[in-house]
Amino acid sequence: MEKIKNIALIVLGVLVIWLFIDRYAISKHTTSAENKTAVETTKDSISTNINIAYVNIDSVLLTYEQSIKMNEDFMAKRQKSENEFTKKAKQFEKDYLAFQEKAQRGGFLSQASMEMQQRELLEQKERLDNLEAKLTEELMIEQQRLNEILYEAIVSYVERYNMSAGYDLILTNTGLGTIMHGNPNLNITNEIVEGLNAEYRAAQNK
């Protein structure tokens, strides 16, 4: 059952959202010399005027109520799968030990009857392996589905949030992700979480 036990909790990868970068585009109709000047000017403009913020995805996932609910539901489903597998695995172990004990004391009436029970045990083991693979695949598919729902919810909200916030660039980090250090004043995580939770609660009350 190690495959099922090793399925990770709901985690989103590093996301980088580039917004409104077309305002810094360089005209294709200038000469090469003009292009060089335009690029240098654009770089200077970006370095002094670009409006940046960042979101800590780890914090969002830990405090976003929809993420918390999804994680609880996923863990319950995982536990149910583990219980189903464990029950059948214990039954197989019991049957196998009974077969061994019977074979050691010569309890089979014939070689044929012993071989028949051996085949039954092999088929039982095969069904157990197939069950483990099936449950593991189901959990992986469910995990991917929940990840996609969370990804869409967070990105969609950030895009709507930025319509009024007006940031040029919103970065995000998770673990050892994009941002190693950032000015706390640029951290909009709490605002994002508050907005996400407000929308989630409103949807639940409909």
Secondary structure, DSSP 8 states (H G I E B T S, - for coil): -HHHHT---S-----EEE-SGGGG---TTS-HHHHHHHHHHHHHHHHHH--EEEEEHHHHHHH-HHHHHHHHHHHHHHHHHHHHHHHHHHHHHHHHHHHHHHHHTT--SSHHHHHHHHHHHHHHHHHHHHHHHHHHHHHHHHHHHHHHHHHHHHHHHHHHHHHHH--SEEEEE-SS-S-S---GGGB-HHHHHHHHHHHHHHHHT-
